[in-house]
């Protein structure tokens, strides 16, 4: 009976250790800054798509994406991103009535190991 109990404890402990060895989701973005350069105000909104990759071993869930101001609108992949796969974060900057240089940040919150992630867009509205 003691041997069976000991064996069960060893099996349980081994299972817990192997489950803990799985690496969490790891969010990665190639370029975290996008420079639109010069944009004509008359052309309307400017959009860029950031590609997000999950470099971890568990699904990556982007829970929310927050822009630094109301002139910037983010839209992102709502479904979990499988390990090794990619998702998109589309960022649109409203140029109308905003001449001059701009720099806006977009905070990405996820279950990724690195916590929140900050993306940046910038440019000059002519």
JOCORKA-V796243 format. One record per residue. RES is the residue in one letter. SS is DSSP state (@ for helix, = for strand, . for the rest). PHI is phi in degrees with one decimal (NA if undefined). OMEGA is omega in whole degrees, -180 to 180 (* if undefined). Layout:
# JOCORKA-V796243
RES/SS/PHI/OMEGA
RES/SS/PHI/OMEGA
This chain:
# JOCORKA-V796243
X/./NA/179
X/@/-64.3/180
X/@/-65.3/179
X/@/-64.1/178
X/@/-62.4/179
X/@/-62.0/179
X/@/-61.9/178
X/@/-63.2/179
X/@/-64.4/179
X/@/-63.1/179
X/@/-62.1/179
X/@/-63.2/-180
X/@/-63.4/179
X/@/-62.5/178
X/@/-63.9/179
X/@/-66.3/-179
X/@/-63.8/-179
X/@/-67.2/177
X/@/-67.7/179
X/@/-74.1/-179
X/@/-75.9/177
X/./-64.2/-178
X/./-79.1/-179
X/./-63.8/174
X/./-67.3/178
X/./-128.4/-179
X/=/-84.4/179
X/=/-142.3/177
X/=/-130.1/-179
X/./-56.2/178
X/./-112.6/-179
X/./-88.6/178
X/=/-124.4/175
X/=/-120.5/178
X/=/-103.2/178
X/=/-71.4/-175
X/=/74.3/178
X/=/-85.3/-180
X/=/-124.3/175
X/./-80.1/178
X/@/-58.6/-178
X/@/-67.8/179
X/@/-77.2/179
X/./83.5/-174
X/./-60.6/177
X/=/-109.6/-175
X/=/-126.8/174
X/=/-137.2/178
X/=/-111.7/173
X/=/-89.5/177
X/=/-97.4/-178
X/=/-105.8/178
X/=/-116.2/175
X/=/-97.5/180
X/./-95.9/180
X/./-98.6/-179
X/./-108.3/179
X/./-118.9/180
X/./-58.6/178
X/=/-98.4/179
X/./-117.1/175
X/=/-87.8/-174
X/=/-83.4/176
X/=/-162.0/178
X/=/-133.8/-173
X/=/-123.6/177
X/=/-87.6/-177
X/./-73.4/177
X/./-155.1/-178
X/./-72.3/-180
X/./-80.2/-178
X/=/-119.5/-177
X/=/-119.1/176
X/=/-95.2/172
X/=/-140.8/-173
X/=/-142.8/177
X/./-65.7/-177
X/./-85.6/-180
X/./-81.8/179
X/./-58.1/179
X/=/-99.4/-177
X/./-65.8/177
X/./-54.1/180
X/./81.8/-178
X/./-99.7/-178
X/=/-125.1/174
X/=/-139.8/-176
X/=/-119.6/169
X/=/-123.8/-180
X/=/-94.9/-178
X/=/-120.2/-180
X/=/-118.2/178
X/=/-107.6/180
X/./-84.1/-176
X/./-83.9/-173
X/./-63.5/179
X/./75.9/-178
X/./-131.4/180
X/./-68.9/178
X/=/108.9/-179
X/=/-73.7/177
X/=/-143.3/171
X/=/-141.7/-178
X/=/-126.2/178
X/=/-109.5/179
X/=/-129.3/180
X/=/-91.8/-178
X/=/-110.9/-180
X/=/-108.1/-177
X/=/-151.4/175
X/./-88.5/180
X/./-63.6/-176
X/./-59.0/-177
X/./-85.3/179
X/./76.6/-179
X/./-78.3/-174
X/=/-130.4/-179
X/=/-116.2/175
X/=/-106.3/-179
X/=/-134.9/169
X/=/-120.7/178
X/=/-152.9/179
X/=/167.1/179
X/=/-134.0/178
X/=/-89.4/-180
X/./-101.5/*
